[in-house]
């Protein structure tokens, strides 16, 4: 019967070595690093609305951008970027009235939770 074969296999020393080998292989060769996610908090410290904030970022063969819209004066907004730590990302902020600020942000910032304070 098939259940007897399963029980015999589970009692076998070979099965034990196979399971231990799988566990050791996973410990040695799996990627145990933190995911490359940055949490960026956008702070509008100006007296006018931010019409839009565009984040452009990429590494390897990927390129992405995220667009935030209508951030009121004094408002904060959290956005998650799939981007490695210690790599800069481009920010382009459009204020009400047409003013634009563009810059590379937080290239050497040491933490995964990063503030971006925007003002004209």
C-alpha positions as CSV (number, residue, x, y, z in Angstrom):
1,X,0.0,0.0,0.0
2,X,1.2,3.5,-0.7
3,X,0.9,4.8,2.8
4,X,3.4,2.1,4.0
5,X,6.0,3.4,1.5
6,X,5.5,7.0,2.7
7,X,6.0,5.9,6.3
8,X,9.1,3.9,5.4
9,X,10.6,6.9,3.4
10,X,10.0,9.2,6.4
11,X,11.8,6.8,8.7
12,X,14.8,6.5,6.3
13,X,18.1,8.1,7.2
14,X,18.4,9.2,3.5
15,X,15.2,11.3,3.9
16,X,16.7,13.0,7.0
17,X,19.9,13.8,5.1
18,X,17.8,15.1,2.2
19,X,15.8,17.4,4.4
20,X,18.9,18.7,6.2
21,X,20.6,19.3,2.9
22,X,17.6,21.3,1.6
23,X,17.6,23.4,4.8
24,X,21.4,24.1,4.6
25,X,21.1,24.9,0.9
26,X,18.4,27.4,1.6
27,X,20.4,29.0,4.5
28,X,23.6,29.3,2.3
29,X,22.2,30.3,-1.0
30,X,18.9,32.1,-0.5
31,X,18.8,35.9,-0.6
32,X,18.3,36.9,3.0
33,X,18.7,40.7,2.5
34,X,16.1,43.2,3.2
35,X,13.9,44.1,0.3
36,X,14.9,47.2,-1.6
37,X,12.0,49.4,-0.4
38,X,12.4,53.0,0.6
39,X,9.6,54.8,2.4
40,X,9.6,58.5,1.5
41,X,7.5,61.1,3.3
42,X,6.8,64.2,1.3
43,X,6.3,67.3,3.4
44,X,4.8,70.4,1.8
45,X,6.1,73.2,4.0
46,X,5.1,75.9,1.6
47,X,2.0,78.1,1.7
48,X,0.8,76.9,-1.7
49,X,-0.4,73.6,-2.9
50,X,1.9,71.1,-4.6
51,X,0.2,70.3,-7.8
52,X,2.3,67.2,-8.4
53,X,5.5,65.5,-7.3
54,X,7.1,63.0,-9.6
55,X,9.7,60.4,-8.4
56,X,11.9,58.8,-11.0
57,X,14.2,56.0,-9.9
58,X,15.8,52.9,-11.3
59,X,18.6,50.4,-11.0
60,X,19.8,47.5,-13.1
61,X,17.6,47.2,-16.1
62,X,14.5,48.7,-14.5
63,X,13.2,52.3,-14.5
64,X,10.1,53.5,-12.7
65,X,8.2,56.6,-11.8
66,X,5.5,57.5,-9.3
67,X,3.3,60.6,-9.5
68,X,1.7,62.2,-6.4
69,X,-1.0,64.8,-7.0
70,X,-2.4,67.8,-5.0
71,X,-0.5,67.9,-1.7
72,X,-2.0,70.7,0.4
73,X,0.2,73.2,2.4
74,X,1.3,71.5,5.7
75,X,0.3,68.0,4.4
76,X,2.6,65.0,4.5
77,X,2.3,62.0,2.3
78,X,4.0,58.6,2.4
79,X,5.1,56.8,-0.7
80,X,7.0,53.5,-1.1
81,X,9.7,53.2,-3.7
82,X,11.1,49.9,-4.9
83,X,14.6,51.2,-4.9
84,X,17.9,50.3,-3.0
85,X,19.2,52.2,-0.1
86,X,22.1,54.7,-0.8
87,X,21.0,55.3,-4.4
88,X,19.6,58.6,-5.3
89,X,16.2,59.2,-7.0
90,X,15.0,62.2,-9.0
91,X,12.2,64.4,-7.6
92,X,10.3,67.0,-9.7
93,X,7.9,69.1,-7.7
94,X,5.3,71.4,-9.5
95,X,3.9,74.1,-7.2
96,X,0.7,76.0,-7.8
97,X,1.6,79.1,-9.9
98,X,4.0,77.2,-12.2
99,X,7.2,77.0,-10.2
100,X,9.2,73.7,-10.6
101,X,11.9,72.3,-8.4
102,X,14.0,69.3,-9.7
103,X,16.7,67.5,-7.8
104,X,18.3,64.2,-6.9
105,X,17.3,63.3,-3.3
106,X,18.8,61.4,-0.4
107,X,21.7,59.7,-2.2
108,X,23.6,59.2,1.1
109,X,20.7,59.1,3.5
110,X,21.3,56.2,5.9
111,X,17.7,55.2,6.7
112,X,14.9,53.4,4.8
113,X,12.4,56.0,6.0
114,X,13.4,59.2,4.3
115,X,11.9,62.7,4.5
116,X,11.6,65.0,1.5
117,X,10.8,68.6,2.5
118,X,9.5,70.7,-0.3
119,X,9.3,74.5,-0.4
120,X,9.5,77.1,-3.2
